[in-house]
Each structure stands twice: as structure tokens, then as C-alpha cells.
Amino acid sequence: MHVVTSVGWVGLSLSMAVLAVMGYTTRDAAIAKGVYYAMYVFDDTSVTVFSVTAAVTGILLSCGTKWGLLLHWWIVVKWVITLFMTVFAWFVIHPVVMAASERTAGADGSPPEPGAAGDFLLWSVPLLFVLLTVAAVVSVYKPWGRTARGRRARPAGGRG
């Protein structure tokens, strides 16, 4: 479940990044409105479910396996990235996507003007994709060794 939701979240993040670039670069108000609305729907439904599920299953996995919750730096880094991204997506990206969608509803055929919301989404959403990619790489390579707590918790003579 953790791998599936994490990979799904990465895919959604990449899709959101592509949509952010599309919304910013199009000169068609109807396309911009649809793109930002699609971002809103993804963010309001799938991204929320996938991010929370990835976070919860990650905690459960770390508590129920040899890795432990706060015993290795790679787990701490992944947890910080996950927590940041979940909160940032809901409390920052979500309202900005709505603002961009509302600002592109030009009925007179004028070009879309998502304004500062479009500017913010253009750099922030791809950055979130990069952070998720970093979390995935950290999961594979497991760098940095044990935390101080992890060193104290190591079994005598054990290598784990």
C-alpha cells in the first residue's frame, strides 16, 4: 500500500506540474480554466488521499519493521518531506489553484490572466515533484546511517 500510494503521488505530482506549465503558457482562457480546474480536482481528491495514505502507511511500516520510526536518517528525511508536502499541498497549493482557476474565466475572449497564482504554481508545483523524487531516491539508497537514537537502540553485536 505504501509503495502504491507513494508512486501514485509521484505520478499525480508530475501531472500537476505539467498542468501548471500548460495553464501558465496557454493563451486560450477556456483551456487555462480547464487546466486549473483539473489541478483543483486532482488536489481536492487524489493528491489528498495519496499523500495522507503514503504518510500513514510509511509510519506503520517503519514502526513494524527493522528500520524503526526514528532510527535512520533516511526515514526522518522522508517523513519531513512527506509532512511538508502534505501540509503545503492542502493549505497553500489548494487555495492558489482555486485562485488561478477563478482568474482565468474570461467570458469576453480575452487571454487568461492567472496572475500571481499562475506564477506561483509554475515554480512551486514542479518543485514538489522534485521533492517527491528526492524522497524516492532516499528510499532506495537509504543514506546517512543511523540517528543518535538509532545508534543507542542497535542490538549488542548486531549489524542492523
GROMACS elastic network, one bead per residue, 0.5 to 0.9 nm:
[ bonds ]
;  ai    aj funct       b0    kb
    1     4     6  0.51621   500
    1     5     6  0.60676   500
    1     6     6  0.83574   500
    1    53     6  0.81098   500
    1    54     6  0.77340   500
    1    57     6  0.69790   500
    2     5     6  0.53793   500
    2     6     6  0.59263   500
    2     7     6  0.84547   500
    2    53     6  0.72626   500
    2    54     6  0.52058   500
    2    55     6  0.80441   500
    2    56     6  0.83283   500
    2    57     6  0.52516   500
    2    58     6  0.60887   500
    2    61     6  0.80872   500
    3     6     6  0.50918   500
    3     7     6  0.59639   500
    3     8     6  0.83207   500
    3    54     6  0.76766   500
    3    57     6  0.89728   500
    3    58     6  0.89040   500
    4     7     6  0.53029   500
    4     8     6  0.59899   500
    4     9     6  0.85177   500
    4    50     6  0.88585   500
    4    54     6  0.83149   500
    5     9     6  0.59662   500
    5    10     6  0.86004   500
    5    49     6  0.85284   500
    5    50     6  0.51619   500
    5    51     6  0.73271   500
    5    53     6  0.65650   500
    5    54     6  0.53916   500
    5    57     6  0.89228   500
    6     9     6  0.50298   500
    6    10     6  0.63346   500
    6    11     6  0.87216   500
    6    50     6  0.69352   500
    6    51     6  0.73230   500
    6    53     6  0.83512   500
    6    54     6  0.54337   500
    6    55     6  0.86232   500
    6   132     6  0.85622   500
    6   136     6  0.83680   500
    7    10     6  0.50755   500
    7    11     6  0.62868   500
    7    12     6  0.86545   500
    7   136     6  0.85804   500
    8    11     6  0.50519   500
    8    12     6  0.61329   500
    8    13     6  0.84656   500
    8    46     6  0.88782   500
    8    47     6  0.86439   500
    8    50     6  0.68182   500
    9    12     6  0.50310   500
    9    13     6  0.59801   500
    9    14     6  0.85885   500
    9    46     6  0.81466   500
    9    47     6  0.63241   500
    9    50     6  0.56173   500
    9    51     6  0.63678   500
    9    54     6  0.81475   500
    9   132     6  0.81455   500
   10    14     6  0.62322   500
   10    15     6  0.86216   500
   10   129     6  0.65291   500
   10   132     6  0.61555   500
   10   133     6  0.71889   500
   10   136     6  0.88469   500
   11    14     6  0.51657   500
   11    15     6  0.62137   500
   11    16     6  0.86143   500
   11   129     6  0.86245   500
   12    16     6  0.60761   500
   12    17     6  0.85702   500
   12    42     6  0.74986   500
   12    43     6  0.87899   500
   12    46     6  0.77941   500
   12    47     6  0.67053   500
   12    50     6  0.89509   500
   12   129     6  0.87815   500
   13    16     6  0.50325   500
   13    17     6  0.62017   500
   13    18     6  0.87140   500
   13    47     6  0.78900   500
   13   125     6  0.73075   500
   13   126     6  0.76458   500
   13   128     6  0.70156   500
   13   129     6  0.52288   500
   13   132     6  0.80856   500
   14    17     6  0.50077   500
   14    18     6  0.62842   500
   14    19     6  0.86263   500
   14   125     6  0.83664   500
   14   126     6  0.71856   500
   14   128     6  0.88039   500
   14   129     6  0.58449   500
   14   130     6  0.89539   500
   15    18     6  0.51523   500
   15    19     6  0.61898   500
   15    20     6  0.86013   500
   15    39     6  0.85488   500
   16    19     6  0.50087   500
   16    20     6  0.60519   500
   16    21     6  0.86818   500
   16    38     6  0.86183   500
   16    39     6  0.59987   500
   16    42     6  0.78223   500
   16    43     6  0.84720   500
   16   125     6  0.66691   500
   16   126     6  0.78767   500
   16   129     6  0.86193   500
   17    20     6  0.50496   500
   17    21     6  0.63592   500
   17    22     6  0.86124   500
   17   121     6  0.81275   500
   17   122     6  0.74750   500
   17   123     6  0.86325   500
   17   124     6  0.85341   500
   17   125     6  0.52094   500
   17   127     6  0.84733   500
   17   128     6  0.84558   500
   17   129     6  0.72327   500
   18    21     6  0.52679   500
   18    22     6  0.61716   500
   18    23     6  0.86330   500
   18   125     6  0.88924   500
   18   126     6  0.80697   500
   19    23     6  0.59510   500
   19    24     6  0.84414   500
   19    35     6  0.58373   500
   19    36     6  0.72671   500
   19    38     6  0.80199   500
   19    39     6  0.68537   500
   20    23     6  0.51680   500
   20    24     6  0.61705   500
   20    25     6  0.86577   500
   20    35     6  0.76013   500
   20    36     6  0.73861   500
   20    39     6  0.78396   500
   20   118     6  0.73374   500
   20   121     6  0.58455   500
   20   122     6  0.54010   500
   20   123     6  0.85421   500
   20   125     6  0.70459   500
   20   126     6  0.82127   500
   21    24     6  0.51681   500
   21    25     6  0.61151   500
   21    26     6  0.85381   500
   21   118     6  0.87355   500
   21   121     6  0.81536   500
   21   122     6  0.57257   500
   21   123     6  0.87983   500
   21   126     6  0.88494   500
   22    25     6  0.52876   500
   22    26     6  0.59208   500
   22    31     6  0.85711   500
   22    32     6  0.73945   500
   22    35     6  0.71480   500
   23    26     6  0.57315   500
   23    27     6  0.86537   500
   23    31     6  0.73632   500
   23    33     6  0.77155   500
   23    34     6  0.84865   500
   23    35     6  0.57020   500
   23    36     6  0.64367   500
   23   100     6  0.87346   500
   23   112     6  0.87366   500
   23   114     6  0.81602   500
   23   118     6  0.72896   500
   23   122     6  0.85544   500
   24    27     6  0.84226   500
   24    32     6  0.74713   500
   24   112     6  0.86712   500
   24   113     6  0.85651   500
   24   114     6  0.73508   500
   24   118     6  0.57544   500
   24   119     6  0.73076   500
   24   121     6  0.84082   500
   24   122     6  0.67781   500
   25    32     6  0.85771   500
   26    29     6  0.76774   500
   26    31     6  0.71292   500
   26    32     6  0.63683   500
   26   111     6  0.84109   500
   26   112     6  0.78082   500
   27    31     6  0.81827   500
   27    32     6  0.76832   500
   27   110     6  0.85869   500
   27   111     6  0.51922   500
   27   112     6  0.61634   500
   27   113     6  0.88796   500
   28    31     6  0.54013   500
   28    32     6  0.62425   500
   28    33     6  0.86474   500
   28   109     6  0.81684   500
   28   110     6  0.81665   500
   28   111     6  0.58911   500
   28   112     6  0.64733   500
   29    32     6  0.50440   500
   29    33     6  0.59969   500
   29    34     6  0.85333   500
   29   104     6  0.56778   500
   29   105     6  0.64271   500
   29   106     6  0.61064   500
   29   107     6  0.83242   500
   29   109     6  0.70689   500
   29   110     6  0.70489   500
   29   111     6  0.55050   500
   29   113     6  0.81792   500
   30    33     6  0.51153   500
   30    34     6  0.61693   500
   30    35     6  0.85736   500
   30   104     6  0.76643   500
   30   105     6  0.72412   500
   30   106     6  0.80077   500
   30   107     6  0.89636   500
   30   109     6  0.88029   500
   30   112     6  0.81921   500
   31    34     6  0.50596   500
   31    35     6  0.60053   500
   31    36     6  0.85902   500
   31   104     6  0.89932   500
   31   112     6  0.89713   500
   32    35     6  0.50581   500
   32    36     6  0.61421   500
   32    37     6  0.83782   500
   32   100     6  0.87065   500
   32   101     6  0.74897   500
   32   104     6  0.62135   500
   32   105     6  0.83685   500
   32   112     6  0.66220   500
   32   113     6  0.89680   500
   32   114     6  0.83561   500
   33    36     6  0.53907   500
   33    37     6  0.60237   500
   33    38     6  0.85519   500
   33   100     6  0.80083   500
   33   101     6  0.52699   500
   33   102     6  0.75562   500
   33   103     6  0.82164   500
   33   104     6  0.52997   500
   33   105     6  0.61110   500
   33   106     6  0.88471   500
   33   112     6  0.80713   500
   34    37     6  0.50163   500
   34    38     6  0.60063   500
   34    39     6  0.85686   500
   34   101     6  0.78141   500
   35    38     6  0.50997   500
   35    39     6  0.62930   500
   35    40     6  0.86811   500
   35   101     6  0.80130   500
   36    40     6  0.62133   500
   36    41     6  0.87187   500
   36    97     6  0.61047   500
   36    98     6  0.73762   500
   36    99     6  0.89656   500
   36   100     6  0.64164   500
   36   102     6  0.87149   500
   36   104     6  0.84811   500
   37    41     6  0.62363   500
   37    42     6  0.86348   500
   37    97     6  0.76339   500
   37    98     6  0.74399   500
   37   100     6  0.87114   500
   37   101     6  0.58330   500
   37   102     6  0.89262   500
   38    41     6  0.50554   500
   38    42     6  0.61439   500
   38    43     6  0.84428   500
   39    42     6  0.51436   500
   39    43     6  0.59800   500
   39    44     6  0.83964   500
   39    94     6  0.87077   500
   39    97     6  0.67482   500
   39    98     6  0.87947   500
   39   101     6  0.89804   500
   40    43     6  0.50543   500
   40    44     6  0.58563   500
   40    45     6  0.84582   500
   40    94     6  0.66815   500
   40    95     6  0.87284   500
   40    97     6  0.58744   500
   40    98     6  0.64710   500
   40   101     6  0.82018   500
   41    44     6  0.50931   500
   41    45     6  0.60446   500
   41    46     6  0.78788   500
   42    45     6  0.54394   500
   42    46     6  0.52832   500
   42    47     6  0.59410   500
   42    48     6  0.83566   500
   43    46     6  0.62016   500
   43    48     6  0.62603   500
   43    89     6  0.74623   500
   43    90     6  0.76664   500
   43    93     6  0.81911   500
   43    94     6  0.64620   500
   43    97     6  0.86688   500
   44    47     6  0.67942   500
   44    48     6  0.62828   500
   44    49     6  0.86844   500
   44    90     6  0.81468   500
   44    94     6  0.73442   500
   45    48     6  0.57267   500
   45    49     6  0.63771   500
   45    50     6  0.87285   500
   46    49     6  0.51799   500
   46    50     6  0.59058   500
   46    51     6  0.83381   500
   47    50     6  0.51890   500
   47    51     6  0.58464   500
   47    52     6  0.83714   500
   47    86     6  0.85720   500
   47    89     6  0.81477   500
   47    90     6  0.89769   500
   48    51     6  0.53719   500
   48    52     6  0.61056   500
   48    53     6  0.83839   500
   48    86     6  0.73589   500
   48    89     6  0.80208   500
   48    90     6  0.73650   500
   49    52     6  0.54563   500
   49    53     6  0.59536   500
   49    54     6  0.84265   500
   50    53     6  0.51525   500
   50    54     6  0.59051   500
   50    55     6  0.84884   500
   51    54     6  0.51415   500
   51    55     6  0.61451   500
   51    56     6  0.86629   500
   51    82     6  0.73747   500
   51    83     6  0.87963   500
   51    85     6  0.80278   500
   51    86     6  0.59263   500
   52    55     6  0.50989   500
   52    56     6  0.61416   500
   52    57     6  0.85083   500
   52    82     6  0.87183   500
   52    83     6  0.89170   500
   52    86     6  0.70087   500
   53    56     6  0.52046   500
   53    57     6  0.59386   500
   53    58     6  0.82141   500
   54    57     6  0.53269   500
   54    58     6  0.58437   500
   54    59     6  0.86036   500
   54    82     6  0.81192   500
   55    58     6  0.51022   500
   55    59     6  0.63281   500
   55    60     6  0.87364   500
   55    79     6  0.73683   500
   55    82     6  0.63471   500
   55    83     6  0.74112   500
   55    86     6  0.85364   500
   56    59     6  0.52322   500
   56    60     6  0.62679   500
   56    61     6  0.86047   500
   57    61     6  0.59397   500
   57    62     6  0.84710   500
   58    61     6  0.51033   500
   58    62     6  0.61131   500
   58    63     6  0.85446   500
   58    69     6  0.89584   500
   58    75     6  0.88647   500
   58    79     6  0.80558   500
   59    62     6  0.52154   500
   59    63     6  0.61218   500
   59    64     6  0.85125   500
   59    68     6  0.88637   500
   59    69     6  0.66173   500
   59    79     6  0.81712   500
   60    63     6  0.51865   500
   60    64     6  0.60262   500
   60    65     6  0.85821   500
   60    69     6  0.84693   500
   61    64     6  0.51072   500
   61    65     6  0.59927   500
   61    67     6  0.84246   500
   61    68     6  0.81675   500
   61    69     6  0.83693   500
   62    65     6  0.54544   500
   62    66     6  0.74267   500
   62    67     6  0.55977   500
   62    70     6  0.83367   500
   62    75     6  0.78142   500
   63    66     6  0.79746   500
   63    67     6  0.74861   500
   63    69     6  0.52289   500
   63    70     6  0.88613   500
   64    67     6  0.81458   500
   64    68     6  0.70429   500
   64    69     6  0.86561   500
   65    68     6  0.60706   500
   65    69     6  0.88519   500
   66   160     6  0.74374   500
   67    70     6  0.82902   500
   67    71     6  0.65780   500
   67    72     6  0.68832   500
   67    75     6  0.81088   500
   67   160     6  0.83264   500
   68    71     6  0.54085   500
   68    72     6  0.74467   500
   68    75     6  0.83889   500
   68   150     6  0.81945   500
   69    72     6  0.76630   500
   69    75     6  0.69055   500
   69    76     6  0.76869   500
   70    73     6  0.74123   500
   70    75     6  0.68248   500
   70    76     6  0.61812   500
   70   146     6  0.86098   500
   70   147     6  0.70636   500
   70   149     6  0.70180   500
   70   150     6  0.68801   500
   71    74     6  0.89755   500
   71    75     6  0.76970   500
   71    76     6  0.81558   500
   71   145     6  0.87571   500
   71   146     6  0.56027   500
   71   147     6  0.53599   500
   71   148     6  0.76099   500
   71   149     6  0.58111   500
   71   151     6  0.74215   500
   71   152     6  0.89872   500
   71   153     6  0.76821   500
   71   154     6  0.88625   500
   72    75     6  0.55824   500
   72    76     6  0.66642   500
   72    77     6  0.89472   500
   72   142     6  0.82674   500
   72   143     6  0.86519   500
   72   144     6  0.76172   500
   72   145     6  0.58916   500
   72   147     6  0.52306   500
   72   148     6  0.87735   500
   72   149     6  0.85268   500
   72   150     6  0.62257   500
   72   151     6  0.88832   500
   73    77     6  0.61041   500
   73    78     6  0.85338   500
   73   142     6  0.80716   500
   73   143     6  0.73420   500
   73   144     6  0.58202   500
   73   145     6  0.61664   500
   73   146     6  0.57904   500
   73   147     6  0.56599   500
   73   150     6  0.89464   500
   74    77     6  0.51170   500
   74    78     6  0.61318   500
   74    79     6  0.85419   500
   74   135     6  0.85814   500
   74   138     6  0.60926   500
   74   139     6  0.69878   500
   74   141     6  0.86385   500
   74   142     6  0.54026   500
   74   143     6  0.59778   500
   74   144     6  0.66523   500
   74   145     6  0.76537   500
   74   146     6  0.84294   500
   75    78     6  0.50579   500
   75    79     6  0.60251   500
   75    80     6  0.85719   500
   75   138     6  0.84077   500
   75   139     6  0.78571   500
   75   142     6  0.80693   500
   76    79     6  0.50784   500
   76    80     6  0.61812   500
   76    81     6  0.86448   500
   76   147     6  0.87720   500
   77    80     6  0.51627   500
   77    81     6  0.61991   500
   77    82     6  0.85510   500
   77   135     6  0.76347   500
   77   138     6  0.81484   500
   78    81     6  0.51364   500
   78    82     6  0.60233   500
   78    83     6  0.85155   500
   78   132     6  0.88684   500
   78   134     6  0.86151   500
   78   135     6  0.54116   500
   78   136     6  0.83670   500
   78   138     6  0.73582   500
   78   139     6  0.76905   500
   79    82     6  0.50568   500
   79    83     6  0.60022   500
   79    84     6  0.84197   500
   79   135     6  0.88495   500
   80    83     6  0.52058   500
   80    84     6  0.59908   500
   80    85     6  0.84251   500
   81    84     6  0.51904   500
   81    85     6  0.59766   500
   81    86     6  0.84935   500
   81   131     6  0.69587   500
   81   132     6  0.75284   500
   81   134     6  0.88620   500
   81   135     6  0.69962   500
   82    85     6  0.51805   500
   82    86     6  0.60260   500
   82    87     6  0.85766   500
   82   131     6  0.89503   500
   82   132     6  0.79648   500
   82   135     6  0.81609   500
   83    86     6  0.52547   500
   83    87     6  0.62066   500
   83    88     6  0.83868   500
   84    87     6  0.53920   500
   84    88     6  0.58426   500
   84    89     6  0.83440   500
   85    88     6  0.50229   500
   85    89     6  0.57809   500
   85    90     6  0.84495   500
   85   128     6  0.69813   500
   85   131     6  0.82618   500
   85   132     6  0.83846   500
   86    89     6  0.53021   500
   86    90     6  0.63382   500
   86    91     6  0.86249   500
   87    90     6  0.53469   500
   87    91     6  0.59154   500
   87    92     6  0.77948   500
   88    91     6  0.54339   500
   88    92     6  0.51723   500
   88    93     6  0.64199   500
   88    94     6  0.85254   500
   89    92     6  0.57696   500
   89    94     6  0.60851   500
   89   125     6  0.89491   500
   89   128     6  0.87535   500
   90    93     6  0.61461   500
   90    94     6  0.52683   500
   90    95     6  0.79327   500
   91    94     6  0.61482   500
   91    95     6  0.69151   500
   92    95     6  0.59641   500
   92    96     6  0.63831   500
   92    97     6  0.87956   500
   93    96     6  0.51120   500
   93    97     6  0.59949   500
   93    98     6  0.86510   500
   93   120     6  0.88677   500
   93   121     6  0.74704   500
   93   124     6  0.83151   500
   93   125     6  0.79595   500
   94    97     6  0.53331   500
   94    98     6  0.65198   500
   94    99     6  0.88907   500
   95    98     6  0.50694   500
   95    99     6  0.62454   500
   95   100     6  0.87216   500
   96   100     6  0.61922   500
   96   101     6  0.85651   500
   96   116     6  0.89208   500
   96   117     6  0.54743   500
   96   118     6  0.81055   500
   96   120     6  0.79460   500
   96   121     6  0.75043   500
   97   100     6  0.51252   500
   97   101     6  0.61577   500
   97   102     6  0.86608   500
   97   117     6  0.70209   500
   97   118     6  0.80234   500
   97   121     6  0.74984   500
   98   101     6  0.50587   500
   98   102     6  0.61855   500
   98   103     6  0.86391   500
   98   117     6  0.87703   500
   99   102     6  0.51496   500
   99   103     6  0.61610   500
   99   104     6  0.88042   500
   99   114     6  0.76439   500
   99   117     6  0.63481   500
   99   118     6  0.86932   500
  100   103     6  0.51669   500
  100   104     6  0.64188   500
  100   113     6  0.81554   500
  100   115     6  0.72717   500
  100   116     6  0.82208   500
  100   117     6  0.52237   500
  100   118     6  0.58250   500
  100   121     6  0.87028   500
  101   104     6  0.54939   500
  101   105     6  0.70733   500
  101   114     6  0.72280   500
  101   117     6  0.89962   500
  102   105     6  0.58445   500
  102   114     6  0.79899   500
  103   106     6  0.76273   500
  103   112     6  0.73000   500
  103   113     6  0.61393   500
  103   114     6  0.50970   500
  103   115     6  0.74863   500
  103   117     6  0.87115   500
  104   111     6  0.80312   500
  104   113     6  0.56793   500
  104   114     6  0.56171   500
  105   112     6  0.72206   500
  105   113     6  0.87997   500
  106   109     6  0.60045   500
  106   110     6  0.58943   500
  106   111     6  0.72244   500
  106   112     6  0.64847   500
  106   113     6  0.84703   500
  107   110     6  0.74378   500
  108   111     6  0.89853   500
  109   112     6  0.86538   500
  110   113     6  0.87379   500
  112   115     6  0.87912   500
  113   116     6  0.89776   500
  113   118     6  0.80519   500
  114   117     6  0.58414   500
  114   119     6  0.77734   500
  115   118     6  0.54904   500
  115   119     6  0.64995   500
  115   120     6  0.88043   500
  116   120     6  0.60079   500
  116   121     6  0.85309   500
  117   120     6  0.51578   500
  117   121     6  0.61905   500
  117   122     6  0.85770   500
  118   121     6  0.51487   500
  118   122     6  0.60536   500
  119   122     6  0.51729   500
  119   123     6  0.69386   500
  119   124     6  0.87121   500
  120   123     6  0.57936   500
  120   124     6  0.59048   500
  120   125     6  0.81894   500
  121   124     6  0.51256   500
  121   125     6  0.54566   500
  121   126     6  0.81021   500
  122   125     6  0.63814   500
  122   126     6  0.70951   500
  123   126     6  0.58532   500
  123   127     6  0.63145   500
  123   128     6  0.89827   500
  124   127     6  0.50199   500
  124   128     6  0.63151   500
  124   129     6  0.88777   500
  125   128     6  0.51059   500
  125   129     6  0.65533   500
  125   130     6  0.88651   500
  126   129     6  0.50206   500
  126   130     6  0.63791   500
  126   131     6  0.87830   500
  127   131     6  0.62941   500
  127   132     6  0.87465   500
  128   131     6  0.50165   500
  128   132     6  0.63014   500
  128   133     6  0.86029   500
  129   132     6  0.51685   500
  129   133     6  0.62303   500
  129   134     6  0.86891   500
  130   134     6  0.62002   500
  130   135     6  0.86982   500
  131   135     6  0.62922   500
  131   136     6  0.86994   500
  132   136     6  0.62722   500
  132   137     6  0.87153   500
  133   136     6  0.50120   500
  133   137     6  0.62490   500
  133   138     6  0.85770   500
  134   137     6  0.51024   500
  134   138     6  0.60986   500
  134   139     6  0.85727   500
  135   138     6  0.50576   500
  135   139     6  0.61885   500
  135   140     6  0.88324   500
  136   139     6  0.50432   500
  136   140     6  0.65019   500
  136   141     6  0.88935   500
  137   140     6  0.52030   500
  137   141     6  0.62245   500
  137   142     6  0.81350   500
  138   141     6  0.52953   500
  138   142     6  0.52874   500
  138   143     6  0.66429   500
  139   142     6  0.54975   500
  139   143     6  0.85888   500
  140   143     6  0.88384   500
  142   145     6  0.76013   500
  144   147     6  0.84931   500
  145   150     6  0.88023   500
  146   149     6  0.76284   500
  146   150     6  0.50917   500
  146   151     6  0.58811   500
  147   151     6  0.62160   500
  147   152     6  0.86695   500
  148   151     6  0.51236   500
  148   152     6  0.63615   500
  148   153     6  0.86627   500
  149   152     6  0.51702   500
  149   153     6  0.61508   500
  149   154     6  0.87331   500
  150   154     6  0.61466   500
  151   154     6  0.53573   500
  151   155     6  0.89731   500
  152   155     6  0.84155   500
  153   156     6  0.89252   500
  154   157     6  0.82800   500
  154   158     6  0.66507   500
  154   159     6  0.77415   500
  154   160     6  0.68985   500
  155   158     6  0.50413   500
  155   159     6  0.78294   500
  155   160     6  0.76503   500
  156   159     6  0.87017   500
